[in-house]
Amino acid sequence: MAISRDAPIMAALGAAAVVGLGSEAFVASKPLQAQSAPSTSSLRGATTVPGSESFGGASRTLAVGAGAVATAVLGRGALLRRRATAVKKKGVRVVEGKEIPWNLFSPKAPYEGSCVSKETITSKTPLVNWETCHVIMDHGGKVPYIEGQSIGVIAPGPDKKGETPAKIRLYSIASSAPGDDESSKTVSLVVKRVVEVAGRGWCEYSNVEKGKDPEFPDAEKVYRGVCSSHICDLEAGDDVLITGPTGAEMLLPEDPEANMIFMATGTGIAPFRSHLRNLFHDKVSKGKFKGCAWLFLGVPFSESLLYDEEWKEMQAEFPGQFRYDYAVSSEEKSEKNKINGEMWVQHKMMEYGEDLWQLVKDPKTHVYMCGLKGMESGFAECFQEKVEAEGMVYTEFLKKMKKDKRYHVEVY
């Protein structure tokens, strides 16, 4: 069934099917300095790095000396069982009965990856922090992750407290598990360069000597985000320290009948790009999804619409399954916004209120939000009246959604 702009979206229900937590490109190989990666046998659709043989994410090639003695004394079966036990304790977490990769690399022992490419994907706007970059990093197949997770990046520093290296910063992953190149050896991030300038918005700290900032030499204070600048300044071949992966809040449901509503502001689009490439792009999973997904993206300027062409191409290829709508706050107006009259994500959603309400109240639909904290109140603004019109209490309705694990929020 198709998602139509002229017919209720509920026509698409009942045929929904979702690729679950695991990706068919899940790689679990292990470098010598890493903790054990998850057992590939316990992860749905897991594969190993081409040309390698692995057990529980550990290479069959053992170090000479202690490894050889252990094999001789314990026997092959006992050694493998010991490794399997270790895998359960390190590098995985059980979520909804499934093992997913978890903190394979820590801040004290990060993985040393490298930058494959960096592209600025926004154009300049009146905002000082207009620049957003799409960065692809090579992890050599050593940092497997699931769609919806995050990784950490450690910048050389110093940070605003003078610490070197800087503290870890977490970023939602913007690529599906196989990576943008589908090699299962890369991970992508979408990162806004943090820039704060006194007199042009909020600026509490300054880490640039007065008069020395090349872009704002006359400003009293300028703060440039340490990690965001590090990432946005990367060039192909540069080293990058990676930790993780981590996170379970934004994973896709296992239920093959599920539907998804994605609400994003700015770089909060990251986990949804991860999901949507899994559902509609990657060779290993494309065509398996039979349900519907609806993306709402909010940005301040049209120059800031992230991955706009990707979404339009997906909608053209899958008009009955994927729908994309956006709100550009500084360029669109909404009478429903009683604060300043701008078009925000929830006001765009209100234009399709009844179709969305039919989805939201269906127990097979999952709602995801990623971005600004105001999105949760925006969701309430959209649906509280509809909930109460059907004789329910909104807080109880929301509590039930959370209990059923179909309300997923990652805001900042």
SULNORJO-V531019 format. One record per pair of residues at least 12 apart in sequence whose ideal C-beta (glycine too) atoms are under 8 Angstrom apart, sorted by sequence separation. I is the first residue (numbers start at 1). GAP is how many residues later the second one is. D is the distance in whole Angstrom. If there is no record, write none. Layout:
BEGIN
<<I & GAP & D> <I & GAP & D>>
END
This chain:
BEGIN
<<1 & 12 & 8> <26 & 12 & 8> <28 & 12 & 5> <91 & 12 & 7> <120 & 12 & 7> <121 & 12 & 7> <154 & 12 & 7> <175 & 12 & 6> <312 & 12 & 7> <330 & 12 & 7> <331 & 12 & 8> <367 & 12 & 7> <1 & 13 & 7> <91 & 13 & 5> <120 & 13 & 5> <121 & 13 & 5> <154 & 13 & 8> <175 & 13 & 4> <262 & 13 & 7> <311 & 13 & 4> <329 & 13 & 4> <334 & 13 & 4> <1 & 14 & 5> <26 & 14 & 7> <40 & 14 & 7> <119 & 14 & 7> <154 & 14 & 5> <155 & 14 & 7> <173 & 14 & 6> <174 & 14 & 5> <206 & 14 & 8> <208 & 14 & 4> <262 & 14 & 8> <279 & 14 & 6> <297 & 14 & 8> <329 & 14 & 6> <334 & 14 & 8> <336 & 14 & 6> <380 & 14 & 7> <28 & 15 & 7> <118 & 15 & 6> <119 & 15 & 5> <153 & 15 & 7> <154 & 15 & 8> <173 & 15 & 7> <174 & 15 & 6> <206 & 15 & 4> <207 & 15 & 8> <208 & 15 & 7> <260 & 15 & 7> <328 & 15 & 7> <329 & 15 & 6> <39 & 16 & 8> <40 & 16 & 8> <118 & 16 & 7> <119 & 16 & 8> <152 & 16 & 4> <153 & 16 & 6> <173 & 16 & 7> <174 & 16 & 4> <200 & 16 & 8> <205 & 16 & 7> <206 & 16 & 6> <207 & 16 & 6> <208 & 16 & 6> <295 & 16 & 6> <327 & 16 & 5> <334 & 16 & 8> <26 & 17 & 5> <39 & 17 & 4> <40 & 17 & 7> <118 & 17 & 5> <152 & 17 & 7> <172 & 17 & 8> <206 & 17 & 6> <207 & 17 & 6> <276 & 17 & 7> <327 & 17 & 6> <26 & 18 & 8> <28 & 18 & 6> <38 & 18 & 8> <39 & 18 & 7> <117 & 18 & 7> <118 & 18 & 8> <152 & 18 & 5> <153 & 18 & 6> <171 & 18 & 5> <203 & 18 & 5> <205 & 18 & 5> <275 & 18 & 8> <308 & 18 & 8> <327 & 18 & 5> <380 & 18 & 8> <26 & 19 & 6> <27 & 19 & 8> <29 & 19 & 6> <37 & 19 & 7> <38 & 19 & 6> <117 & 19 & 5> <151 & 19 & 7> <152 & 19 & 8> <197 & 19 & 5> <200 & 19 & 8> <203 & 19 & 7> <204 & 19 & 7> <207 & 19 & 7> <276 & 19 & 7> <25 & 20 & 8> <26 & 20 & 4> <27 & 20 & 6> <28 & 20 & 7> <29 & 20 & 5> <36 & 20 & 6> <37 & 20 & 3> <115 & 20 & 7> <116 & 20 & 4> <150 & 20 & 5> <151 & 20 & 6> <171 & 20 & 6> <195 & 20 & 8> <199 & 20 & 6> <203 & 20 & 6> <327 & 20 & 7> <22 & 21 & 5> <24 & 21 & 4> <26 & 21 & 7> <27 & 21 & 7> <36 & 21 & 5> <37 & 21 & 8> <115 & 21 & 7> <116 & 21 & 6> <150 & 21 & 6> <198 & 21 & 5> <199 & 21 & 7> <250 & 21 & 4> <305 & 21 & 6> <327 & 21 & 4> <22 & 22 & 3> <23 & 22 & 6> <25 & 22 & 6> <27 & 22 & 6> <36 & 22 & 6> <115 & 22 & 6> <116 & 22 & 5> <150 & 22 & 5> <151 & 22 & 6> <197 & 22 & 5> <198 & 22 & 4> <326 & 22 & 7> <21 & 23 & 7> <22 & 23 & 5> <24 & 23 & 7> <29 & 23 & 6> <114 & 23 & 7> <115 & 23 & 8> <149 & 23 & 8> <150 & 23 & 6> <198 & 23 & 4> <252 & 23 & 6> <272 & 23 & 6> <305 & 23 & 7> <325 & 23 & 6> <360 & 23 & 6> <20 & 24 & 6> <22 & 24 & 7> <30 & 24 & 7> <56 & 24 & 8> <113 & 24 & 5> <114 & 24 & 5> <149 & 24 & 6> <197 & 24 & 7> <198 & 24 & 7> <325 & 24 & 8> <29 & 25 & 6> <55 & 25 & 6> <58 & 25 & 6> <113 & 25 & 5> <148 & 25 & 8> <196 & 25 & 8> <197 & 25 & 5> <28 & 26 & 6> <113 & 26 & 5> <147 & 26 & 8> <196 & 26 & 7> <197 & 26 & 8> <252 & 26 & 7> <302 & 26 & 5> <356 & 26 & 7> <357 & 26 & 6> <30 & 27 & 5> <56 & 27 & 5> <113 & 27 & 7> <195 & 27 & 7> <196 & 27 & 4> <295 & 27 & 7> <297 & 27 & 8> <299 & 27 & 7> <301 & 27 & 6> <325 & 27 & 7> <356 & 27 & 8> <28 & 28 & 8> <29 & 28 & 6> <30 & 28 & 5> <55 & 28 & 7> <56 & 28 & 5> <111 & 28 & 6> <145 & 28 & 6> <195 & 28 & 7> <196 & 28 & 8> <269 & 28 & 6> <292 & 28 & 8> <293 & 28 & 7> <294 & 28 & 8> <295 & 28 & 7> <297 & 28 & 8> <298 & 28 & 7> <299 & 28 & 8> <300 & 28 & 7> <28 & 29 & 4> <30 & 29 & 6> <55 & 29 & 8> <58 & 29 & 8> <147 & 29 & 5> <194 & 29 & 8> <195 & 29 & 6> <292 & 29 & 5> <293 & 29 & 5> <294 & 29 & 5> <295 & 29 & 5> <296 & 29 & 5> <297 & 29 & 4> <298 & 29 & 5> <299 & 29 & 6> <300 & 29 & 5> <301 & 29 & 6> <302 & 29 & 6> <346 & 29 & 8> <349 & 29 & 8> <353 & 29 & 7> <357 & 29 & 5> <361 & 29 & 8> <29 & 30 & 7> <56 & 30 & 8> <57 & 30 & 6> <113 & 30 & 7> <147 & 30 & 6> <194 & 30 & 7> <195 & 30 & 7> <291 & 30 & 7> <292 & 30 & 7> <293 & 30 & 8> <294 & 30 & 8> <295 & 30 & 7> <296 & 30 & 7> <297 & 30 & 7> <298 & 30 & 8> <299 & 30 & 7> <300 & 30 & 5> <301 & 30 & 7> <344 & 30 & 8> <345 & 30 & 7> <56 & 31 & 4> <111 & 31 & 6> <146 & 31 & 6> <193 & 31 & 8> <194 & 31 & 3> <260 & 31 & 8> <262 & 31 & 7> <264 & 31 & 7> <290 & 31 & 8> <292 & 31 & 7> <294 & 31 & 8> <296 & 31 & 7> <298 & 31 & 7> <350 & 31 & 8> <111 & 32 & 5> <145 & 32 & 6> <193 & 32 & 7> <259 & 32 & 5> <260 & 32 & 8> <261 & 32 & 8> <262 & 32 & 7> <264 & 32 & 7> <265 & 32 & 8> <266 & 32 & 8> <289 & 32 & 7> <346 & 32 & 3> <350 & 32 & 6> <144 & 33 & 7> <258 & 33 & 6> <259 & 33 & 5> <260 & 33 & 5> <261 & 33 & 5> <262 & 33 & 5> <263 & 33 & 5> <264 & 33 & 5> <265 & 33 & 4> <266 & 33 & 6> <281 & 33 & 7> <345 & 33 & 6> <346 & 33 & 7> <349 & 33 & 5> <353 & 33 & 7> <376 & 33 & 6> <57 & 34 & 7> <194 & 34 & 4> <256 & 34 & 8> <257 & 34 & 7> <259 & 34 & 7> <260 & 34 & 7> <262 & 34 & 7> <264 & 34 & 7> <265 & 34 & 7> <273 & 34 & 6> <276 & 34 & 8> <280 & 34 & 5> <344 & 34 & 6> <367 & 34 & 7> <375 & 34 & 8> <193 & 35 & 5> <194 & 35 & 7> <261 & 35 & 8> <263 & 35 & 8> <276 & 35 & 8> <346 & 35 & 5> <376 & 35 & 7> <151 & 36 & 6> <153 & 36 & 8> <192 & 36 & 6> <193 & 36 & 6> <346 & 36 & 5> <375 & 36 & 6> <191 & 37 & 5> <269 & 37 & 5> <273 & 37 & 7> <280 & 37 & 7> <104 & 38 & 8> <105 & 38 & 7> <151 & 38 & 8> <266 & 38 & 7> <269 & 38 & 7> <276 & 38 & 6> <280 & 38 & 6> <373 & 38 & 5> <104 & 39 & 6> <136 & 39 & 8> <193 & 39 & 4> <267 & 39 & 7> <367 & 39 & 7> <369 & 39 & 7> <370 & 39 & 8> <372 & 39 & 6> <373 & 39 & 7> <104 & 40 & 8> <134 & 40 & 7> <144 & 40 & 8> <191 & 40 & 5> <266 & 40 & 7> <366 & 40 & 4> <367 & 40 & 6> <368 & 40 & 5> <369 & 40 & 5> <370 & 40 & 5> <371 & 40 & 6> <372 & 40 & 7> <191 & 41 & 6> <280 & 41 & 8> <363 & 41 & 7> <365 & 41 & 7> <366 & 41 & 8> <367 & 41 & 7> <368 & 41 & 8> <369 & 41 & 7> <370 & 41 & 7> <371 & 41 & 8> <101 & 42 & 8> <110 & 42 & 8> <141 & 42 & 8> <145 & 42 & 7> <189 & 42 & 7> <280 & 42 & 6> <366 & 42 & 6> <369 & 42 & 6> <101 & 43 & 5> <136 & 43 & 8> <141 & 43 & 6> <279 & 43 & 8> <363 & 43 & 7> <101 & 44 & 6> <110 & 44 & 6> <136 & 44 & 6> <141 & 44 & 5> <143 & 44 & 7> <39 & 45 & 6> <101 & 45 & 7> <107 & 45 & 7> <136 & 45 & 8> <140 & 45 & 6> <160 & 45 & 5> <100 & 46 & 5> <139 & 46 & 6> <276 & 46 & 7> <298 & 46 & 6> <36 & 47 & 7> <107 & 47 & 6> <138 & 47 & 6> <139 & 47 & 7> <160 & 47 & 6> <298 & 47 & 4> <39 & 48 & 5> <101 & 48 & 8> <138 & 48 & 6> <139 & 48 & 6> <297 & 48 & 7> <38 & 49 & 6> <39 & 49 & 8> <100 & 49 & 7> <137 & 49 & 6> <296 & 49 & 5> <36 & 50 & 5> <37 & 50 & 8> <42 & 50 & 8> <136 & 50 & 5> <137 & 50 & 5> <298 & 50 & 7> <36 & 51 & 5> <136 & 51 & 8> <137 & 51 & 7> <136 & 52 & 5> <137 & 52 & 7> <296 & 52 & 6> <38 & 53 & 6> <39 & 53 & 8> <135 & 53 & 7> <296 & 53 & 6> <36 & 54 & 5> <37 & 54 & 5> <38 & 54 & 4> <44 & 54 & 7> <134 & 54 & 6> <135 & 54 & 5> <35 & 55 & 5> <36 & 55 & 5> <43 & 55 & 7> <134 & 55 & 8> <135 & 55 & 8> <187 & 55 & 8> <35 & 56 & 5> <42 & 56 & 8> <43 & 56 & 6> <134 & 56 & 5> <135 & 56 & 6> <42 & 57 & 5> <43 & 57 & 7> <133 & 57 & 7> <132 & 58 & 6> <133 & 58 & 5> <169 & 58 & 4> <132 & 59 & 7> <169 & 59 & 8> <39 & 60 & 7> <107 & 60 & 8> <132 & 60 & 5> <133 & 60 & 7> <166 & 60 & 5> <171 & 60 & 8> <38 & 61 & 5> <107 & 61 & 5> <131 & 61 & 7> <132 & 61 & 7> <166 & 61 & 6> <38 & 62 & 7> <131 & 62 & 4> <294 & 62 & 8> <38 & 63 & 5> <129 & 63 & 6> <160 & 63 & 7> <37 & 64 & 7> <129 & 64 & 6> <131 & 64 & 8> <166 & 64 & 8> <129 & 65 & 6> <294 & 65 & 7> <129 & 66 & 4> <160 & 66 & 7> <37 & 67 & 6> <128 & 67 & 5> <129 & 67 & 7> <159 & 67 & 5> <35 & 68 & 8> <128 & 68 & 7> <158 & 68 & 8> <35 & 69 & 6> <121 & 69 & 7> <128 & 69 & 5> <157 & 69 & 6> <34 & 70 & 6> <35 & 70 & 8> <116 & 70 & 6> <34 & 71 & 6> <155 & 71 & 5> <128 & 72 & 5> <155 & 72 & 4> <173 & 72 & 7> <28 & 73 & 7> <128 & 73 & 7> <154 & 73 & 8> <298 & 73 & 7> <21 & 74 & 7> <35 & 74 & 8> <113 & 74 & 8> <127 & 74 & 8> <153 & 74 & 6> <155 & 74 & 8> <156 & 74 & 7> <170 & 74 & 8> <192 & 74 & 7> <21 & 75 & 7> <26 & 75 & 8> <34 & 75 & 8> <155 & 75 & 4> <168 & 75 & 6> <172 & 75 & 8> <192 & 75 & 5> <22 & 76 & 7> <33 & 76 & 7> <155 & 76 & 8> <165 & 76 & 8> <170 & 76 & 7> <191 & 76 & 7> <21 & 77 & 5> <34 & 77 & 7> <153 & 77 & 7> <190 & 77 & 5> <20 & 78 & 8> <22 & 78 & 8> <153 & 78 & 6> <172 & 78 & 7> <21 & 79 & 6> <190 & 79 & 7> <31 & 80 & 7> <190 & 80 & 5> <265 & 80 & 6> <189 & 81 & 7> <264 & 81 & 8> <263 & 82 & 6> <190 & 83 & 7> <263 & 86 & 8> <153 & 87 & 6> <154 & 87 & 4> <128 & 88 & 7> <153 & 88 & 7> <153 & 89 & 6> <154 & 89 & 7> <152 & 90 & 7> <153 & 90 & 8> <151 & 91 & 6> <152 & 91 & 4> <49 & 92 & 5> <151 & 92 & 7> <152 & 92 & 5> <151 & 93 & 4> <150 & 94 & 6> <151 & 94 & 5> <152 & 94 & 8> <149 & 95 & 7> <150 & 95 & 7> <151 & 95 & 8> <172 & 95 & 8> <174 & 95 & 7> <261 & 95 & 7> <135 & 96 & 6> <149 & 96 & 4> <150 & 96 & 6> <172 & 96 & 8> <174 & 96 & 4> <272 & 96 & 7> <135 & 97 & 8> <149 & 97 & 6> <150 & 97 & 4> <173 & 97 & 7> <174 & 97 & 8> <180 & 97 & 8> <271 & 97 & 7> <133 & 98 & 7> <149 & 98 & 4> <172 & 98 & 4> <173 & 98 & 7> <175 & 98 & 7> <176 & 98 & 5> <261 & 98 & 6> <272 & 98 & 7> <133 & 99 & 5> <135 & 99 & 6> <143 & 99 & 6> <145 & 99 & 7> <146 & 99 & 7> <148 & 99 & 7> <149 & 99 & 8> <171 & 99 & 7> <172 & 99 & 5> <174 & 99 & 5> <175 & 99 & 6> <176 & 99 & 8> <261 & 99 & 7> <271 & 99 & 6> <145 & 100 & 4> <148 & 100 & 8> <174 & 100 & 6> <182 & 100 & 6> <259 & 100 & 6> <270 & 100 & 7> <131 & 101 & 6> <143 & 101 & 7> <144 & 101 & 8> <148 & 101 & 8> <149 & 101 & 8> <173 & 101 & 5> <176 & 101 & 4> <177 & 101 & 7> <182 & 101 & 6> <268 & 101 & 8> <269 & 101 & 7> <143 & 102 & 7> <148 & 102 & 4> <149 & 102 & 7> <172 & 102 & 8> <175 & 102 & 7> <176 & 102 & 4> <182 & 102 & 8> <268 & 102 & 4> <269 & 102 & 8> <137 & 103 & 6> <139 & 103 & 6> <148 & 103 & 4> <259 & 103 & 7> <268 & 103 & 3> <147 & 104 & 7> <148 & 104 & 6> <178 & 104 & 5> <261 & 104 & 7> <263 & 104 & 7> <267 & 104 & 8> <268 & 104 & 7> <37 & 105 & 8> <137 & 105 & 7> <146 & 105 & 6> <147 & 105 & 6> <176 & 105 & 7> <259 & 105 & 6> <260 & 105 & 7> <261 & 105 & 7> <263 & 105 & 7> <264 & 105 & 8> <265 & 105 & 8> <266 & 105 & 6> <38 & 106 & 7> <176 & 106 & 5> <178 & 106 & 6> <258 & 106 & 5> <259 & 106 & 5> <260 & 106 & 5> <261 & 106 & 5> <262 & 106 & 5> <263 & 106 & 5> <264 & 106 & 5> <265 & 106 & 3> <266 & 106 & 8> <37 & 107 & 6> <257 & 107 & 5> <258 & 107 & 7> <259 & 107 & 7> <260 & 107 & 8> <261 & 107 & 7> <263 & 107 & 7> <264 & 107 & 5> <265 & 107 & 5> <34 & 108 & 6> <258 & 108 & 6> <260 & 108 & 6> <262 & 108 & 8> <263 & 108 & 8> <31 & 109 & 8> <176 & 109 & 8> <255 & 109 & 6> <265 & 110 & 7> <31 & 111 & 5> <29 & 112 & 5> <30 & 112 & 7> <120 & 112 & 8> <263 & 112 & 6> <29 & 113 & 6> <118 & 113 & 8> <253 & 113 & 5> <27 & 114 & 5> <118 & 114 & 7> <263 & 115 & 8> <28 & 116 & 5> <118 & 116 & 5> <190 & 116 & 6> <263 & 116 & 7> <27 & 117 & 5> <118 & 117 & 7> <26 & 118 & 5> <118 & 118 & 7> <250 & 118 & 6> <115 & 119 & 4> <117 & 119 & 6> <26 & 120 & 7> <115 & 120 & 6> <116 & 120 & 6> <250 & 120 & 7> <115 & 121 & 6> <115 & 122 & 7> <23 & 123 & 6> <114 & 123 & 6> <115 & 123 & 5> <148 & 123 & 5> <22 & 124 & 7> <23 & 124 & 6> <114 & 124 & 7> <115 & 124 & 8> <147 & 124 & 7> <21 & 125 & 6> <114 & 125 & 6> <115 & 125 & 6> <113 & 126 & 7> <114 & 126 & 6> <148 & 126 & 6> <112 & 127 & 6> <113 & 127 & 5> <147 & 127 & 4> <148 & 127 & 7> <112 & 128 & 8> <113 & 128 & 8> <147 & 128 & 5> <112 & 129 & 6> <113 & 129 & 5> <111 & 130 & 7> <112 & 130 & 8> <110 & 131 & 4> <111 & 131 & 5> <147 & 131 & 5> <110 & 132 & 6> <111 & 132 & 7> <110 & 133 & 5> <132 & 134 & 8> <49 & 135 & 7> <132 & 135 & 6> <49 & 136 & 8> <107 & 136 & 6> <47 & 137 & 7> <105 & 137 & 6> <106 & 137 & 6> <105 & 138 & 5> <105 & 139 & 6> <271 & 139 & 7> <103 & 140 & 7> <104 & 140 & 7> <103 & 141 & 6> <104 & 141 & 7> <103 & 142 & 8> <268 & 142 & 8> <102 & 143 & 7> <103 & 143 & 6> <268 & 143 & 8> <101 & 144 & 5> <102 & 144 & 6> <100 & 148 & 7> <25 & 151 & 8> <26 & 151 & 6> <100 & 151 & 7> <25 & 152 & 5> <253 & 152 & 8> <23 & 153 & 6> <25 & 153 & 3> <95 & 153 & 5> <253 & 153 & 7> <23 & 154 & 3> <24 & 154 & 8> <25 & 154 & 8> <23 & 155 & 7> <93 & 155 & 7> <95 & 156 & 7> <98 & 156 & 7> <25 & 157 & 7> <27 & 157 & 4> <26 & 158 & 8> <27 & 158 & 7> <96 & 158 & 6> <250 & 158 & 6> <25 & 159 & 4> <249 & 159 & 6> <249 & 160 & 7> <250 & 160 & 6> <249 & 161 & 6> <247 & 163 & 8> <130 & 171 & 8> <132 & 172 & 7> <127 & 173 & 7> <130 & 173 & 7> <127 & 174 & 8> <130 & 174 & 7> <132 & 174 & 7> <125 & 175 & 7> <126 & 175 & 8> <125 & 176 & 4> <125 & 178 & 5> <124 & 179 & 7> <125 & 179 & 6> <123 & 180 & 4> <122 & 181 & 6> <122 & 182 & 5> <122 & 184 & 7> <121 & 185 & 6> <121 & 186 & 7> <172 & 198 & 7> <21 & 230 & 5> <21 & 231 & 6> <20 & 232 & 6> <19 & 233 & 7> <20 & 233 & 7> <21 & 233 & 6> <18 & 234 & 6> <20 & 234 & 4> <18 & 235 & 6> <18 & 236 & 8> <20 & 236 & 8> <18 & 237 & 7> <18 & 238 & 6> <172 & 238 & 7> <17 & 239 & 4> <18 & 239 & 8> <45 & 239 & 7> <16 & 240 & 7> <17 & 240 & 7> <18 & 240 & 5> <16 & 241 & 5> <17 & 241 & 8> <16 & 242 & 6> <18 & 242 & 7> <14 & 243 & 7> <16 & 243 & 5> <13 & 246 & 7> <12 & 247 & 7> <23 & 255 & 6> <25 & 257 & 7> <19 & 259 & 6> <23 & 259 & 8> <25 & 259 & 6> <19 & 260 & 6> <24 & 260 & 4> <18 & 261 & 7> <23 & 261 & 7> <24 & 261 & 6> <23 & 262 & 7> <19 & 266 & 5> <19 & 269 & 6> <19 & 270 & 6> <17 & 271 & 7> <18 & 271 & 6> <17 & 272 & 6> <17 & 273 & 4> <18 & 273 & 6> <16 & 274 & 6> <17 & 274 & 5> <15 & 275 & 5> <16 & 275 & 2> <15 & 276 & 7> <16 & 276 & 6> <12 & 279 & 7> <13 & 279 & 8> <12 & 280 & 4> <9 & 283 & 7> <9 & 285 & 7> <3 & 289 & 5> <3 & 291 & 7> <12 & 308 & 7> <12 & 309 & 7> <96 & 309 & 8> <9 & 314 & 8> <3 & 316 & 7> <4 & 316 & 8> <2 & 317 & 6> <3 & 317 & 6> <2 & 318 & 3> <3 & 318 & 6> <5 & 318 & 8> <1 & 319 & 7> <2 & 319 & 8> <3 & 319 & 7> <3 & 320 & 5> <9 & 343 & 8> <10 & 345 & 7> <13 & 345 & 8> <8 & 346 & 7> <9 & 346 & 4> <13 & 346 & 7> <8 & 347 & 5> <9 & 347 & 7> <10 & 348 & 4> <16 & 348 & 7> <9 & 349 & 7> <10 & 349 & 7> <13 & 349 & 6> <8 & 350 & 6> <9 & 350 & 6> <13 & 351 & 7> <10 & 352 & 8>>
END
